[in-house]
Amino acid sequence: MSTNNLNDELTNKVLAFLGIKKRVPATLLALEKLLAAYYRSVPWESVFRIVQRAEKPAPRWPEQFWQEAMAQGAGGTCFESNYAFFALLQTIGYEGYLTINNMGDSIGCHTASVIILDGQKWLVDVGIPLYALLPISSRGVMHRRSPFLQYAVRPSGHATYQIEQRPHPKPVVFTLIDEPIDDGTYRAATENDYGENGFFLDFVILNKVINNQQWRFNMAERPWALNRFDWGQRFDTVLEGDVATSVALHFGMETAVVQRAFALTQHNYPND
């Protein structure tokens, strides 16, 4: 189990930021509210990691992660996001552990947490994000619906599960390896994610639920556009002019940081 916790002052600030008025006992309903509050408040994004790597190539641990989320609209990718969210959950009384998982042929590239409530394991993943808590059972396929997608957790071997989503062009999300990762190993993997083979460091990509709609921006796709998703359908709004500023304003992020991330990576995707 991770020994990482938030102090009381930061915990209270984070809960207020997420719109949680007070601490309540650790229950499934309370956890569902926390998850929904998170993905509506904190983006999945590569912007702050790109800038961090250029200025100080070291992980943004939970205190920095949450401070930047509250002050600058920041988020992160899976290693930092799941670690920060798990730190919050652990601090307010939830029990569980962190995992490191696979995506297709990419080994050890994705993280998630498993929370245990009344003897039942629940997959909690703000590093995709998954928009629902997913029950884990070796006895058979488990299904759960979110406001945006339908999910399935399919046993595929010893302590492994295929996490699936529909409707989606990539129905298999990742392979969960249901084995606890100790804090030192997790932190080392997070540090490695800032290295030469780190993920999502060469282009700007963001996801966030805004006004109960899924939105994305992906620098790797041309023409540059804001993408909105609605149960498998995609709607694009092409962006022109100062795209970095438009993206920052749409996702509620500090403009100067988004502009810096664009400047650091835009050469990877020149105009056609």
Order of alpha helices (4+ residues) and beta strands (2+ residues): alpha-alpha-beta-alpha-alpha-alpha-beta-beta-beta-beta-beta-beta-beta-beta-alpha-beta-beta-beta-beta-alpha-alpha
